[in-house]
Amino acid sequence: MPAQFVTSLTKDNAHEDGIWSVAWSSKNALVTGSLDNTVKVWDTESGELKGSLTGHQLGVNSVDTNADGTWAVSTSLDSQIRIWDLEQLKQHKIIDAGAVQAWTAKFSPDSKHIATGSSSGNVNQYSVETGEKVQSFEGRGKFSMCVAYSPNGEYIACGTEASSDSATVLLFDVATGKLRSTFKGHAMTVRSIAFSDDSKKLVTGSDDKRIMIHDAVHGDTIRTLSGHSAWVLSVAVSNDGIHVASG
């Protein structure tokens, strides 16, 4: 897109403390989570605040929205998961995950479940409707820093912190609950993870300044990309699966 057609919408002092996570909603809204303990919902066309969602007792470290833009989920340093109704701008469910058992959260493609990464290394799956834990995928005892569902809903992947040897990326089969593949190669903590739209490729970014591309179907690492001079905190795959963006 030519630069003259790109516009910027800025909101100064959007929160009273740092913003740790943002997520787009498909219904012209942007959800932000902050260390000021709040989740805020913004109108993406006007930039105006639609609602401030309160309840967390400590900083919000991750937010996500579901596919049709009706729900948001937030995790916090207070160890609670909160599910929010974005149409009514009110809380739908509180889930007490336990101490540092919900560092990050993602909606499943069908919006029925939420997957969370935890300090124990396990990836836990909760029902959006009931708030009950319905499945736990056993990790390797390393802090699960980031999680992602494959777009086809068949897999959950998580990236871990580094231990004495290396960080790992774990790929689980949702239907069986079993570990499908383990990817090694990152020398430091894996901070970000993303699937391609066809669910065949898995991209990871790490504190080791590198990006790795993995074959989710066959369990192989395809390529390692370098060039960053600091941690890779975020990765994304283009809709056509050809390009990877990182930062």
N, C-alpha and C positions, 0 to 999 in steps of 0.2 A: 504494500500500500504506500503510495507517495506520501512524503512527510507532511505536505500541506493539508492532507486529509486526516491526519492524526491529531486529535485534540486531547488536552489534559484537563482533568477535573481534580482539583486539590481541595482538601478539607483540613485546614490548620486546627491544631488542638482537638483532634477527633476523640482522643482519649486523654485521661489525666496521667497516664504512664505509657510505657512502651507497648507497641502492638507486636505480638508474637506470631499471629496467624491471621490469614484472610482466606475467604472462600466465596466464589461467585455462586449466586443462585440463578436458576434458569428464568426466574420471574423478575428480572430487572432489579435485583437487589445484591448488595455486597455485605457479607457478614465478617465482622472483625472481632478478634479476641485479644484482650489486653491484660497487662500486669496490674491494671487498676481494678481487677476482679469482675469486669463486665464484658458482656457480649453486646455488640451494637449492630443494628441492621440499617443499611443506607440505601436510598433510592439512587440507582446508578445513572439516571438521566438528569436529575436535579442536584444530586449531591446532598440532599437534605436527609436528616436523621428520621428514620421511620419508627424506631423504637430502641430503647435501652433495656437489655435483659439482665436482671440482677439475681443474685442468689449464691454465686460462688463466694467463698470466704477468703480465697487466695487467688493469685494471678491465673489467668486463663492461658494455657500453653498451646492449645490446638482447637481449631474449628473445622467443620466440614458441613456440606449441604447434600441433601439427597437429589436424585436424578430429576424429579419434577419440581424442585424448589419449594416444597411444602414444609420440610423439616430442616433443622440444623442440630448439630451435636457439638458439645464443647467438653473439653477435659481441662482439669485445673490442678494446681499444686495442692489443692485441698483433698485430692484423691476421689473426687466425685465426677461422674459423667452426668451431664444434663442434656436432655433432648427438648428442643424448643419448637413450638408451632409458629412458623413464620407468617401464616395468614392471620392468626389471632394475636401474634406477638406475645405469647405467654408460654409458660413452662408446661411441658407435656409429661415428663418423667424425670425422676432423680434416681441415679444408680450409684450406690456406695460401693466402689470397686475395691477398696482396701488401700493401704498405704502404698503409694507410687505404683499402683496396678493399672493405671490408665494414663500413660504419658501422652499418647496420641490416639485419635479415633478416626475411622473412616466408615462411611455407609456402604453397604453392599449394593450392587447394581439394581437389585429389585426393591431396595429401600426397606427390607424386612429386618435386617440385622445391622449391627455395628461391630466392627473389629477394633480391638484396642491392643496396643503394645504395653508391656509391663516391665518392671524392674526384675522380676523373676525370670524373664526370658520367654514366658508363655505369651501366646496371642489368644485373647479371650473373645468370644463372640456372644453378643447379647441380643435379645429380642427387642425390637423397637416398641412393639405393642405392650409387652408385659414388663420389660426391664430385667427379665431373668437371664442369667448366664446359661446359654444353651450348648456351648461347646468350648473346649479349651485345647489349643494346639500346643503340644509340649515343645518348648525351645531347648536351648542348650545351656541354660543358666546365665546367659548374657543379656543384659538390658536390651529390650526391643525398642529401638529409638524411632522407627518409622514402620508403617504398615500400608499395604495397598491390596485391594481386590483386583483381580483381572476383570476386564469388561464383560467377559462371558460368565462371570460368577463362579468359575470352576476352581480358581486358586486364590489363596491369600499368601502374600509374601511379606517378610519382615526383614529389616536390616538391624544388626546388633552393634553394640559398642565393642571396642577392641579389648581383648584380654592380653595375656602374655604372648600369645602367638599372632593372632590376627582377628579381624572382624569377619563375621559370616553373614550370608544372605540365605534365608530359609524359605523354601517354597512348599506350601501345604496344599493337599487335596481337600477341598471343602466337603465333598460328599463322604469321604472315608475318614477324615480327620488325621490322616497319616502324612508324615513328612515325605514329600516327593523328591526334592532335590536340595542339595547344599552347595552353595557357591562360595568359594574362598578366593582370596587375591587382594582384597583391600587390607592395607597395613594398619589402618586406623578406623575409627568409628564410622559406620554408615549412617548418614543423616537424612538421606532422601531416596525415594524409590518410586518408580512409575512403570506401568505396563504400556505397550503399544495397543492401539485400538483393536487389533486382531488377536490380542492376548498371547501372542507367540514370542514376543520379546519383552525382556525385563531390564530396565536401566537403573543403575544405582550410582549415587554420588557420595563421596567420603571426605573425611578430614585429611586423608592422604593426598588431596588435591586432584584425585583422578575420578574418571567416570568409567564404569564398566557396563558392557552390553552382554546380556545373557540370553541363551536360548531356553525359554521356559518349557518347551515341549520335550527337548532331548536332554536338558540338564547340563549344557556346555556353556562356557564363557566364550563369546565370539570375539570380543575386541575390548581393548583398553584405550581410553582417550586421555590425553594429558594436555596441559596448557594453563591451568589455573595456578595462581600464586598463593592461594589460601584455600580454606575449607570449601567444599562444594555443598551448599546448604539446600539446594533445590534443583530438581531435574524434571523435565517434561518432554513428552514425545509428540511430534506433530500428528495430526489426524491421519495423514497418509503413511505414517510410519517411516518416513525417509529421514527426517531431521530430529535432532535432540537439542534442546536448549538447557543451559545450566547456569547457575549463579551461586 
